[in-house]
Amino acid sequence: KLRSLAFFFLIAMVLTACSSSTPASRSSEPALDPAIQPQAGSHPPIILQVVDREDVVDGYQYTYSDIYFNDLDGDAVALTYREVSSSLSYPLPFTDDPIEASMEQQKGEALVSVGGRCRQKMELVIESRIRDRAGNLSEPVTFRISCLTPPVVDTSAALVSGLSIAFALALILVLGFWLLFRKHPGERLPALQSVLLLFCLFLWMTFIQKILHEGGHALYTLIRGVPSLLYVHPFNFSGYSRPIIDASIWKDISGSVSALSFSLLISLPFWKHRSPAFLPLAMLFPYVLIYDGINVLGLMGDFRTLVETNGISPIPFLFLGALTVTAGIALLFRLLPQIGLDPKDKKALFVLPAVMFLAGILSFLVACIFVPGSPIDREYFLGREIVSTASMSLPVQTIGWAVFAVLYVTFFRRVFPRLPAWLQTGTVQLAWRDLRLPVVLATLSVILGLIIIT
């Protein structure tokens, strides 16, 4: 009963949370605002000219404005922004850009460049000024930004590249299956049962992990009074909570804090029940530890943004993330005998990478077929990013879980007999009935995920 209530609560969280550039002109000779008066003995920065330019990087169109200016005092420190008008129902998080030109350069002709690519559908007018250390401001420069069409996603090229990689990985897995089980044909069916069981569990756990993680971000946004769109699914590409309303430490950490906290509460009551029937809930916390631990490492995602935006040292996050990932791997290894993988045999060398290969190829096909032109692409221009991450995750996760498999049958094999009795788990001989609940949960996750995506 408790498991059913927890499941329906999470589904309700998904359904309730899913509510819901190119600069056109530049003023290169703006009039000086009479309200801006230089401080005594100092001089305000002076805009000399604004030059627009465009560039294409990795298929994305970037538009920049090069602002040339002069400051007789040589103490210009920042480029400020003020929103004049916007098609959005919420303010965008503008922060000052630092000016790195030297004092000597500023006294002659210095340059500060601003711009980037459109990241969501909007029409926006902003006003920028150069501010010096004394608080003086330059005359305003007005930017009119119009972002209406998302970048085109070349799914044909992505499919050719991704399927080529998938074919090579599939050949390696088939060869590995033949080498491992050619002398033990009786282990082939149990190995395939383990693949199917763990594949279904991973789809389910990926879906719940994204609900908890992105739900934490969405809750932060809702508290600030802005309706949030929750983009969650069971596939191996990013989930999202949109919009991003500010650059806050709480915004960056809320996802992982929520996922780790709630997954612990869900898994803890079932941790001592060593049965395949409880695996969908017991295995959730170790899975979240691994994937949110990678996020905490700060190599990408929320914590990388946290470090870069706030100038925080990445070393504490590297240590904390590594500790979290290691704990997740250890706890997951403790549960793998429940899916028929004894650390004393080598079945895991095929099962773990095969599961991630299946999840990766499914995710890649879903991304290429359903994401381009979908609502998240039309509104937030994420189609190219999603297809790219799905393509990258296919080989990366397959190889990564192959490494985990090697650790399981080598290092963990030696450690396992020395674990306390309450941490050891007997290897289960799977029956087809053990797959019923995971198959149902995985099917439901895929259906709901596709509904959300499309």
C-alpha positions in Angstrom: 0.0 0.0 0.0 2.8 2.4 0.9 4.6 1.7 -2.4 1.4 2.4 -4.3 0.7 5.7 -2.5 4.3 6.8 -3.2 4.0 5.9 -6.8 0.7 7.8 -7.4 2.1 10.8 -5.4 5.0 11.0 -7.8 2.7 10.7 -10.9 0.5 13.5 -9.5 3.6 15.6 -9.1 4.4 15.2 -12.8 0.9 16.1 -14.0 0.4 19.1 -11.7 3.9 20.6 -12.4 3.5 20.5 -16.2 1.6 23.9 -16.4 1.8 26.1 -18.0 18.1 36.1 -31.8 19.0 38.0 -33.5 19.3 41.6 -32.5 17.2 43.7 -34.9 18.7 47.1 -34.4 21.3 48.9 -32.4 21.6 52.6 -31.5 25.2 53.5 -32.1 24.7 57.3 -31.4 22.4 57.5 -28.4 21.6 60.8 -26.8 23.1 61.5 -23.4 20.6 61.2 -20.6 20.4 64.6 -18.9 19.8 62.9 -15.6 23.2 61.4 -15.6 25.8 63.8 -14.2 29.4 62.9 -13.7 30.8 63.1 -10.2 33.1 66.0 -9.5 36.6 65.4 -10.7 35.7 62.3 -12.7 34.5 61.5 -16.2 31.7 59.2 -17.4 32.5 56.5 -20.0 31.7 57.6 -23.6 30.3 55.2 -26.2 32.2 55.7 -29.5 30.4 53.2 -31.7 28.6 49.8 -31.8 29.4 47.2 -34.4 27.2 44.1 -34.9 28.6 40.8 -36.1 27.3 37.2 -36.4 29.0 33.8 -36.1 28.0 30.2 -36.4 29.3 27.8 -33.8 28.3 24.1 -33.8 25.3 24.9 -35.9 24.0 27.7 -33.6 23.7 31.3 -34.8 25.4 33.7 -32.5 25.0 37.5 -32.7 27.3 39.9 -30.9 27.7 43.6 -30.5 31.1 45.1 -30.1 30.9 48.3 -28.0 33.8 50.6 -28.5 34.1 53.2 -25.7 36.5 55.7 -24.1 37.0 56.5 -20.4 39.4 59.3 -19.6 39.8 58.0 -16.0 40.4 54.4 -17.2 38.2 53.0 -14.4 35.2 51.4 -16.3 34.3 48.2 -14.5 31.0 46.8 -15.8 28.4 46.7 -18.5 24.9 47.0 -16.9 21.6 45.9 -18.3 18.0 47.1 -17.8 14.9 45.5 -19.3 12.8 48.0 -21.2 10.2 45.7 -22.6 9.7 42.0 -23.0 7.2 39.5 -24.4 7.8 37.2 -21.4 5.5 37.2 -18.3 8.5 37.2 -15.9 11.8 39.2 -15.8 15.0 37.6 -17.1 18.0 37.3 -14.8 20.4 40.0 -16.0 23.7 40.4 -14.2 26.5 43.0 -14.9 29.3 41.9 -17.3 32.8 42.8 -16.0 35.0 44.9 -18.3 38.5 43.5 -18.6 40.1 46.2 -20.7 43.1 47.8 -19.1 43.3 51.4 -17.9 45.5 52.4 -20.8 43.1 50.8 -23.3 40.2 52.6 -21.8 41.8 56.0 -22.1 42.2 55.5 -25.8 39.6 53.1 -27.4 38.5 50.0 -25.5 36.2 47.2 -26.5 33.5 45.2 -24.6 31.6 42.5 -26.5 28.1 41.3 -25.6 25.7 38.8 -27.1 25.2 35.1 -27.6 22.5 32.9 -29.0 18.7 32.8 -28.5 17.8 30.3 -25.8 14.0 30.7 -25.8 11.2 32.2 -27.8 10.9 35.9 -26.9 11.1 39.5 -28.0 13.1 41.8 -25.8 14.3 45.3 -25.6 17.2 46.0 -23.1 19.2 49.1 -22.3 22.9 48.8 -21.5 25.3 51.3 -20.0 29.0 51.2 -19.1 29.6 51.9 -15.4 32.9 53.1 -13.9 34.3 52.7 -10.4 33.0 56.1 -9.3 29.5 55.1 -10.2 29.3 57.2 -13.4 27.3 55.8 -16.3 27.7 56.1 -20.0 24.8 57.1 -22.3 22.5 54.2 -22.9 22.7 51.7 -25.9 19.4 50.0 -26.8 19.3 46.4 -27.9 16.3 44.9 -29.6 16.3 41.1 -29.5 13.9 38.9 -31.5 14.0 35.2 -31.0 11.1 33.5 -32.8 12.5 30.3 -34.6 14.5 27.5 -33.0 17.7 26.3 -34.7 17.1 23.6 -37.3 18.0 20.1 -36.0 19.8 17.9 -38.6 18.3 14.6 -37.5 19.6 12.8 -40.7 23.2 13.5 -39.8 22.6 12.7 -36.1 20.9 9.3 -37.0 23.8 8.3 -39.4 26.4 9.1 -36.7 24.4 7.7 -33.8 23.4 4.5 -35.5 26.9 3.9 -36.7 28.2 4.0 -33.1 25.3 1.8 -32.0 26.1 -0.8 -34.6 29.7 -1.0 -33.4 28.7 -1.3 -29.8 26.1 -3.9 -30.7 28.8 -6.0 -32.4 31.0 -5.8 -29.3 28.1 -6.8 -27.0 27.1 -9.8 -29.2 30.8 -10.9 -29.3 31.0 -10.6 -25.6 27.8 -12.6 -25.1 29.1 -15.4 -27.3 32.5 -15.5 -25.5 31.0 -15.4 -22.0 28.3 -18.1 -22.6 29.5 -20.3 -25.4 30.6 -22.9 -22.8 27.7 -22.2 -20.4 24.5 -22.2 -22.6 22.4 -22.7 -19.5 23.3 -19.2 -18.3 22.1 -17.4 -21.4 18.5 -17.2 -20.5 19.2 -16.0 -16.9 21.5 -13.3 -18.3 18.8 -12.1 -20.7 16.3 -12.1 -17.9 18.7 -9.9 -15.8 19.1 -7.6 -18.8 15.3 -7.2 -19.2 14.8 -6.7 -15.5 17.5 -4.1 -15.0 16.5 -2.3 -18.2 13.0 -1.9 -17.0 14.3 -0.8 -13.5 16.5 1.9 -15.1 13.7 3.3 -17.2 11.6 3.6 -14.0 14.4 5.0 -11.9 15.4 7.5 -14.5 11.9 8.8 -14.7 11.5 9.2 -10.9 15.0 10.7 -10.6 14.1 13.4 -13.1 10.8 14.1 -11.4 12.5 14.6 -8.1 15.4 16.6 -9.5 13.6 18.9 -11.9 10.7 19.1 -9.4 13.1 20.6 -6.9 14.0 23.3 -9.5 10.3 23.8 -10.3 9.4 24.2 -6.7 11.9 27.0 -6.3 10.4 28.7 -9.4 6.9 28.3 -8.1 7.8 29.8 -4.7 9.0 32.9 -6.6 5.5 33.1 -8.2 6.3 32.0 -11.7 4.5 29.0 -13.3 6.9 26.2 -14.1 7.1 23.7 -16.9 8.5 20.3 -15.9 10.1 18.3 -18.7 10.7 14.8 -17.3 10.9 11.4 -19.0 12.7 8.0 -18.6 15.2 8.5 -21.3 19.0 9.2 -21.3 18.9 12.8 -22.2 18.4 15.9 -20.0 15.3 16.8 -18.1 14.4 20.5 -17.6 12.5 22.8 -15.4 11.7 26.1 -17.2 11.8 29.0 -17.0 15.1 30.0 -15.4 14.1 33.2 -13.5 17.4 34.2 -11.8 21.0 33.2 -11.1 20.6 31.9 -7.5 22.6 29.4 -5.4 19.3 27.9 -4.3 18.2 27.6 -7.9 21.3 25.6 -8.7 21.3 23.2 -5.7 17.5 22.7 -5.3 17.4 19.9 -7.9 20.0 17.6 -6.3 18.9 18.4 -2.7 15.3 17.4 -3.6 16.3 14.3 -5.5 18.7 13.0 -2.8 16.3 13.8 0.1 13.1 12.3 -1.4 14.8 9.3 -2.9 16.2 8.4 0.5 12.8 8.7 2.1 11.3 6.4 -0.6 14.1 3.7 -0.5 14.8 3.6 3.2 11.6 1.7 4.3 12.3 -1.0 1.7 16.1 -1.3 2.1 16.0 -4.4 4.3 13.5 -6.2 2.2 15.8 -8.3 0.1 13.4 -9.3 -2.7 13.0 -8.5 -6.4 9.5 -7.2 -5.6 10.9 -4.2 -3.7 13.8 -3.5 -6.1 12.0 -0.6 -7.9 12.0 1.3 -4.7 15.0 0.0 -2.9 17.3 0.7 -5.8 16.1 4.2 -6.4 18.4 5.9 -3.8 21.6 4.3 -5.0 20.7 5.3 -8.6 20.0 8.9 -7.6 23.3 9.0 -5.6 25.2 8.1 -8.8 23.6 10.5 -11.2 23.1 13.5 -8.8 26.6 12.8 -7.5 27.9 13.3 -11.0 26.0 16.6 -11.0 27.5 17.6 -7.7 31.0 17.0 -9.1 30.5 20.2 -11.1 31.9 18.9 -14.3 28.6 19.9 -16.0 25.1 20.9 -15.1 23.8 22.8 -12.1 26.9 22.8 -9.9 29.2 23.8 -12.7 26.9 26.8 -13.2 27.0 27.4 -9.4 30.8 27.5 -9.4 31.2 29.6 -12.6 28.4 32.1 -11.6 29.4 32.7 -8.0 33.2 32.3 -8.2 33.2 29.4 -5.7 36.1 26.9 -5.5 35.2 23.7 -7.2 37.3 21.5 -4.9 34.7 20.9 -2.2 32.1 19.9 -4.8 34.6 17.5 -6.5 35.2 15.8 -3.1 31.5 15.7 -2.2 30.5 14.5 -5.6 33.1 11.8 -5.7 32.0 10.6 -2.3 28.4 10.6 -3.4 29.0 8.7 -6.6 31.2 6.1 -4.7 28.5 5.6 -2.1 25.9 5.1 -4.9 28.0 2.5 -6.7 28.6 0.6 -3.5 24.9 0.5 -2.5 23.9 -0.4 -6.1 26.5 -3.3 -6.1 24.9 -4.6 -2.9 21.6 -4.9 -4.7 22.8 -6.5 -8.0 22.6 -10.1 -6.6 18.8 -9.4 -6.5 18.7 -9.3 -10.3 20.6 -12.6 -10.6 24.1 -11.1 -10.8 26.5 -12.9 -8.4 29.8 -11.1 -8.2 31.6 -14.4 -8.4 30.5 -15.0 -12.0 31.1 -12.8 -15.0 27.5 -12.3 -16.2 27.6 -8.7 -15.1 30.3 -8.0 -17.8 27.6 -8.4 -20.4 24.4 -7.4 -18.4 25.4 -3.9 -17.2 26.7 -2.5 -20.5 23.9 -4.2 -22.5 21.3 -2.6 -20.3 22.8 0.9 -20.8 23.1 0.2 -24.5 19.4 -0.6 -24.8 18.5 2.4 -22.8 20.8 4.6 -24.9 19.6 3.5 -28.3 15.9 3.8 -27.2 16.7 7.3 -25.9 18.5 8.3 -29.0 15.7 7.2 -31.3 13.1 9.0 -29.2 15.2 12.2 -29.2 15.6 12.2 -33.0 12.0 11.3 -33.8 10.0 13.2 -31.2 12.0 16.1 -29.9 12.6 18.4 -32.9 9.6 20.6 -33.3 8.1 19.5 -30.0 6.8 22.1 -27.5 10.1 22.3 -25.5 12.0 22.9 -28.8 9.6 25.6 -30.0 9.5 27.4 -26.7 13.0 26.9 -25.3 15.1 26.0 -28.4 16.4 22.8 -26.8 16.0 20.4 -29.7 19.6 20.4 -30.9 20.9 20.2 -27.3 18.7 17.2 -26.5 19.6 15.3 -29.7 23.3 16.0 -29.0 23.2 14.8 -25.4 21.2 11.7 -26.4 23.8 10.8 -29.0 26.7 11.4 -26.6 25.1 9.4 -23.8 24.8 6.3 -25.9 28.6 5.4 -26.0 29.5 7.2 -22.8 27.0 5.4 -20.5 27.6 2.1 -22.2 31.3 2.3 -21.6 30.8 3.8 -18.2 28.6 0.9 -17.0 31.1 -1.6 -18.6 33.7 -0.1 -16.2 31.3 -0.5 -13.3 30.8 -4.2 -14.3 34.6 -4.8 -14.2 34.7 -3.2 -10.8 31.8 -5.4 -9.7 33.4 -8.8 -10.7 36.9 -7.8 -9.5 37.0 -5.3 -6.6 33.5 -5.9 -5.2 33.9 -9.7 -5.6 36.8 -9.5 -3.0 35.0 -7.1 -0.7 31.5 -8.8 -0.8 32.4 -11.8 1.5 33.8 -9.5 4.1 30.7 -7.3 4.4 28.6 -7.6 7.6 25.7 -10.1 7.3 23.1 -7.3 7.2 24.8 -5.8 4.1 25.2 -9.0 2.2 22.5 -10.1 -0.3 21.9 -13.6 -1.6 21.9 -14.1 -5.3 18.3 -14.6 -6.7 17.5 -17.1 -9.4 15.1 -15.0 -11.5 11.7 -16.2 -12.7 9.5 -14.5 -15.3 7.0 -13.4 -12.6 9.8 -11.3 -11.0 9.7 -9.1 -14.1 6.0 -8.2 -14.0 6.1 -5.1 -11.8 9.2 -3.7 -13.4 7.8 -4.2 -16.9 4.5 -2.4 -15.9 6.4 0.5 -14.3 8.8 0.9 -17.3 5.9 0.8 -19.7 4.0 3.4 -17.7 7.1 5.6 -17.5 7.7 5.5 -21.3 4.1 6.3 -22.0 4.0 9.3 -19.6 7.4 10.4 -20.8 6.3 10.4 -24.5 3.1 12.4 -23.6 5.2 15.0 -21.8 7.8 15.2 -24.7 5.2 15.5 -27.4 
